[in-house]
Amino acid sequence: MMNNLYAQRLGRAAKDAQPGGDLIDHGWSLVKELHKHGFDIVPRDRGPAGLNPANTINEMCGLSIPGWG
């Protein structure tokens, strides 16, 4: 069962993401909003990331994760 606080933060991030441009622009906006609201995105399928050593999409986008590294 999801904690209501997490659900609220996810909902806020989704609402704050800018829908402008194409799906890629919207996706980057969502990544930034999720990061701002305290979420790290870890892809299940690492294939599209290629040889990128980053563990999270946050790192791939150059978004720093407090307390890491």
HELIX and SHEET records of a PDB file:
HELIX    1   1 ASN A    4  ASP A   16  1                                  13    
HELIX    2   2 LEU A   23  LYS A   36  1                                  14    
HELIX    3   3 GLY A   47  ALA A   49  5                                   3    
HELIX    4   4 ILE A   57  MET A   60  1                                   4    
END                                                                             
